[in-house]
Amino acid sequence: MNLFDVYPLYNVTPVKAKGCYVWDENNTKYLDLYGGHGVISIGHTHPYYIDKLKDQLDKIGFYSNFIKIPLQAEYAKKLGQLSNCENYNLFLCNSGAEANENALKLASFKTNKKRVISFNNSFHGRTSAAVAATDNPNINAPINQQQAVTFLPLNNINLVKEELIKGDVCAVIIEGIQGVGGLDEGTTDFFKDLEKICKENKVFLILDEIQSGYCRSGKFFAFQHHNIQPDIITIAKGMANGFPMGGVLISKNIEAKYGMLGTTFGGNHLACAAALAVLEVIENEELIENVKEVSSCFINRIEEIPQVKKVKGKGLMLGLEFDYEVAEIRKKLIFEKHIFTGGASNKKLLRILPPLCVTKGQIDEFVNALKEIL
Ligand SMILES: Cc1ncc(COP(=O)(O)O)c(C=O)c1O
């Protein structure tokens, strides 16, 4: 059997990893400034994380959600404390798309409406409602096109208002900072107005923090830069440092009902052990402080590079925008300088999503390499 060929692959085969580095089968060392797609939060093969996972595997790895799993409540408590979101309840699932799917479903159940407002260049995943709310017709199959979604430009509150007053909208879904689309984001005024008009029109505001959350922006959630309180927050990626996991934080005034949401694998013992270990490392190693410090140093150093026309994003979710396409630069970074970076739908943007423990020295390594290539 062959693999279904849906990914254009770089010819690199990582076989081991540690912190911010990965090694291929020839023992060539690469600096990972892409964190395996924004997933590696506390660094590859972190010893504390490994111990916790091994320990959990020796005890019990999985049982169904119809028995008690105290690790889920332990994780929810810790997440509430660290993220300052104690007034939310948590539903656990397996991926970002599934988190958004459940968030949208919840909004539709509760409002009994079905139209969704999403934004140009958004990416929310590949399942039914999530892909329909994603601004990319190429990945939206005919079966998904039955969903009613209206795409609007970011930062035009009047256009959102015009749609909400029509009375058929269940949710507005927006990324804290756009990831795949290219690091664009709402202004504080826009987020605040969005929160206000969603409340006025009894529409759920869903913040997709799957990429921008988990301390990546320099705050636990990117929306916290704007001082708002969404109705629902979705998380995945950095949550379990590579163990597949997603979550939906649901405002306490949204009531649960047995059977409303469900999953076989979501919130299993191993996933919770991984997610707890991640939060403990984030706290003990003060990674949020590291994000802020390394980010400002990064942004200062990038000013030395005149070819970079704009730095987008926040914290360690950054995009370097050139006035030409960056595919060639990315290739040279990998094959000549042995540094992984990311691309975006915006082909002129180099995306940087390193593990949150990346050091200033590693950023210097990248800046020097980029200068040499340019
Ligand atoms: C903002 C955002 N939402 C949702 C998703 C989908 O997550 P997953 O691939 O885990 O389904 C992604 C993945 O890149 C994302 O960046």
The ligand as an SDF file (V2000), in Angstrom:
LIG
                    3D

 16 16  0  0  0  0  0  0  0  0999 V2000
   -6.0500   28.7140   13.4900 C   0  0  0  0  0  0  0  0  0  0  0  0
   -6.2340   27.2450   13.2120 C   0  0  0  0  0  0  0  0  0  0  0  0
   -7.4170   26.6850   13.4310 N   0  0  0  0  0  0  0  0  0  0  0  0
   -7.6340   25.3750   13.2080 C   0  0  0  0  0  0  0  0  0  0  0  0
   -6.6250   24.5600   12.7310 C   0  0  0  0  0  0  0  0  0  0  0  0
   -6.8800   23.0980   12.4790 C   0  0  0  0  0  0  0  0  0  0  0  0
   -6.2090   22.3130   13.4080 O   0  0  0  0  0  0  0  0  0  0  0  0
   -5.9630   20.7550   13.1140 P   0  0  0  0  0  0  0  0  0  0  0  0
   -5.0300   20.6560   11.9710 O   0  0  0  0  0  0  0  0  0  0  0  0
   -5.4000   20.2460   14.4150 O   0  0  0  0  0  0  0  0  0  0  0  0
   -7.2880   20.1600   12.8120 O   0  0  0  0  0  0  0  0  0  0  0  0
   -5.3580   25.1130   12.4750 C   0  0  0  0  0  0  0  0  0  0  0  0
   -4.2630   24.2880   11.9300 C   0  0  0  0  0  0  0  0  0  0  0  0
   -3.2970   24.7480   11.3650 O   0  0  0  0  0  0  0  0  0  0  0  0
   -5.1610   26.4930   12.7210 C   0  0  0  0  0  0  0  0  0  0  0  0
   -3.9740   27.0820   12.4740 O   0  0  0  0  0  0  0  0  0  0  0  0
  1  2  1  0
  2  3  1  0
  2 15  2  0
  3  4  2  0
  4  5  1  0
  5  6  1  0
  5 12  2  0
  6  7  1  0
  7  8  1  0
  8  9  2  0
  8 10  1  0
  8 11  1  0
 12 13  1  0
 12 15  1  0
 13 14  2  0
 15 16  1  0
M  END
$$$$
